[in-house]
């Protein structure tokens, strides 16, 4: 259940584009055609699915404070977290280079259409953001890190695929001249972000228990105290009369 919740949350609620607006440069530049958007989105899914678990292993066994204890008790006090950015970027650059080689080998047309934006995945803030969010949220297991990486990649893929499909259709619409190009794209992106915000309560509804009503209990207690006082007064009066 935890994997399913994290998977859907990373796609819809914590979407890289619509929630944190990361990776906007390639999102805007390569979303003119659906075919190129699908190719770049698939590459982003692959890179995030590989780099987030790898960077989780680096963080757990090398970078965080006390992670080197497996080398011996004398290394327990070492803290290499200041190397997180360098190590994460090195891992991402290696995977992007592998993706670039694979795409160039098996799909030269897609490689040419993506152009400079394929190697720019290495410095795409959405890719680095996935690893940094994984680190800051302290994801406990490697399986959850893999789930988070795949979900974040699918969320970015859905975002660029949706905007590419809309931009292909909007060519035949009568958009005002002042809003043509990036203007209407930014407006559509903002509207889509508002729509994705509606998923915010999808995984949180029904979790909270109904709040108790202490005020009612206090009133009941006061009434009980008053009843006891009246009983005491009646008892005293009866004793005096006797």
Buried (B, 14 or more C-beta within 10 A) or exposed (E): EEBEEBBBBBBBBBBBBBBBBBBBBBBBBBBBBBEBBBBBBBBBBBBBBBBBBBBBEBBBEBBBEEBBBEEEEEEEEBEBBEEBEEBBBBBBBBBBEEBBEEBBEEEEEBBEBBEEBBBBBBBBBBBBBBBBBBBEEEBEEBBBBBBBBBBBBBBBBBBBBBBBBBBBEBEEEEBEEEEEEEEBBEEBBEEBBEEBBEBBEEBEEEEEEEEEEEEEEEEEEEEEEEEEEEEEEEEEEEEEEE
